Amino acid sequence: MPVFHTKTIESILEPVAQQVSRLVILHEEAEDGNAMPDLGQPVMTVKTAVENLVRVGYDTCNSSDDQILKQDMPPCLNRVDEASLFLLQASDMLRADPFSAAARKKLIEGSRGILQGTSQLLFCFDESEVRKIIRTCKGVREYLAITEVVDSMEDLCRFIKNLSPVLTNMTKLVDGREKELTHQVHRMMLIRSLDEVKNLTPVLISAVKMFITAKHTNAGAPEAQSNRDYIVRKMSDEVQEIIRVLQLTTYDEDEWDADDVTVMKKSVNAIEQKMKPAFDWLADPAALVGSSGDKALSQILEDARKVAERCTDPADRDRILKTVGDIDSMKNALSELRVQGKGSSPQAMSLAREIQNKLKDLQNLTQAGTMKTERSGIRKPAPTVEGKVEQARQWLANPALDDGWPKFLSP
């Protein structure tokens, strides 16, 4: 399974990850008593590359009209810049003392900072590119709605003339994005929806033409209108599906065949990792809706729902879902205030603090629910041959045990 979701990100980060792995190996060897080699030259090479990356990043920020990119990218650039200084300091310290534990620690921190900062930087830029494609897709959906007022052949000619370049642009952008993705499942989903839009376009034109004819001849106009509206709705739904898939960055090939406890633990870990960016977004009154911190908060709620769905105790499930619902409602209210430029108002600040408290409660609830489900010994088996065999084995060992799930092996 690919680690990075686009070929560009993969091509840039893979060499960085390999260099970090090499430094980790050197660090482990030093833990065994070996002296660290002189890292002056490789560190200077990294520093030069980082300086170029930071310069290009700021140029991109200054030339972009994407406000979310302008807010999300500078912290990533600062992190990469600071991490490169850590590497430089570590190199100087190791030159003076090849056995320095403090220098090795600074070396690892700097390497990790460069890898994580570069990852976040590339993801910020990638999300900005995706937002451009989504704006084009939304433009297509908005233009499809115009079919409601197309009631003459002259209107139809203008509609086709204006729709063609918009659809062509969307097709070109989505097709380019599809070729950039590394997850085959996402690529196939985009190809399917895009092909469906292409196939439905001539059908839409024919449906509009039939409606115009039926309206002017007073013969079957309601049926023709219903057919036209159905085609428009189907095309619009496919474009919306393209928008949804464009925003996907991960595909868990293992989750579908994992047992409930495994999925729950994975979701709990994901929640923990996303807490800091979510808290940072809540603490910043000027943070934009739709930025990385906002998305982290939404992902926390989604992961919490996964945990709730798998809790063996209905009370745990209900508590988690209620907390998720409360946070979701407050988040929507806070987002609305920030969009209106009222992020610093007492009401917005109070909402942000309340959401932070609720998030802590939610994290505790998901952890407790996961632990209780694991200790109960009652879990849904993985929907694989191995899962069915394991369930059958447990039933054979104790036929009187009711695990709450249908039996794959009858007595």
Secondary structure by P-SEA (a helix, b strand, c coil): ccccccaaaaaaaaaaaaaaaaaaaaaaaaaaccccccaaaaaaaaaaaaaaaaaaaaaaaaacccaaaaaccaaaaaaaaaaaaaaaaaaaaaaaccccaaaaaaaaaaaaaaaaaaaaaaaaaaaaaaaaaaaaaaaaaaaaacccccccaaaaaaaaaaaaaaaaaaaaaaaaaaaacccaaaaaaaaaaaaaaaaaaaaaaaaaaaaaaaaaaccaaaaaaaaaaaaaaaaaaaaaaaaaaaaccccccccccccaaaaaaaaaaaaaaaaaaaaaaaaccccccccaaaaaaaaaaaaaaaaaaccccaaaaaaaaaaaaaaaaaaaaaaaaaaacccccaaaaaaaaaaaaaaaaaaaaaaaaaaaaaaaccccccccaaaaaaaaaaaaacccccccccccccc
